Amino acid sequence: MSESTTVEDPLRGWDPRCRAALERLQRRFQQAGGDRVSLADDLVAGRRLEAAAEDRESSGE
């Protein structure tokens, strides 16, 4: 991405309290070693593992 390209703020329009809470959570995740993966990617990966386990349970495996 070039420096002249502006990135839209993905949290624009959020309730200020919710935005502040999410920003704190993102900072804590990064401080805990999350600089190697994004918080969103980590949450999605975790949910996919849970969904796969649920699928195995429902299929009787």
WOBEL-V130022 format. One record per residue. N is the residue number from 1. PSI is psi in radians with two decimals (none if undefined). OMEGA is omega as a letter, one per 40 degrees, with the letter a starting at -180 (999 if undefined). D_FIRST is the distance of its C-alpha to the first C-alpha in Angstrom with 1 decimal. Layout:
BEGIN
n:psi:omega:d_first
N:PSI:OMEGA:D_FIRST
N:PSI:OMEGA:D_FIRST
END
This chain:
BEGIN
n:psi:omega:d_first
1:2.33:a:0.0
2:2.76:a:3.8
3:-0.40:a:6.6
4:-0.26:i:8.4
5:2.27:i:6.8
6:2.44:i:9.2
7:2.21:i:9.4
8:2.45:i:12.9
9:1.97:a:15.4
10:-0.28:a:16.6
11:0.14:i:19.9
12:2.31:i:20.6
13:-0.10:i:24.2
14:2.69:i:25.4
15:2.29:a:28.7
16:-0.61:i:28.3
17:-0.74:i:30.4
18:-0.73:i:28.5
19:-0.80:a:25.2
20:-0.71:i:26.7
21:-0.75:i:28.2
22:-0.71:i:24.9
23:-0.67:i:23.1
24:-0.75:i:26.2
25:-0.75:i:26.0
26:-0.72:i:22.4
27:-0.76:i:23.3
28:-0.71:i:26.4
29:-0.78:a:24.7
30:-0.72:i:22.3
31:-0.49:a:25.3
32:0.17:i:27.2
33:0.17:a:24.8
34:0.13:i:22.2
35:-0.18:i:19.4
36:-0.22:i:19.6
37:2.65:i:19.1
38:2.68:i:18.0
39:-0.76:a:21.0
40:-0.78:i:20.3
41:-0.71:a:20.1
42:-0.74:i:23.3
43:-0.72:i:25.1
44:-0.76:i:24.3
45:-0.73:i:25.5
46:-0.73:i:28.6
47:-0.64:i:29.4
48:-0.71:i:29.2
49:-0.75:i:31.7
50:-0.77:a:33.9
51:-0.69:i:33.8
52:-0.72:i:34.7
53:-0.73:i:37.6
54:-0.71:i:38.8
55:-0.72:i:38.7
56:-0.71:i:40.8
57:-0.78:a:43.2
58:-0.39:i:43.7
59:-0.04:i:44.3
60:0.26:i:46.9
61:none:999:45.4
END
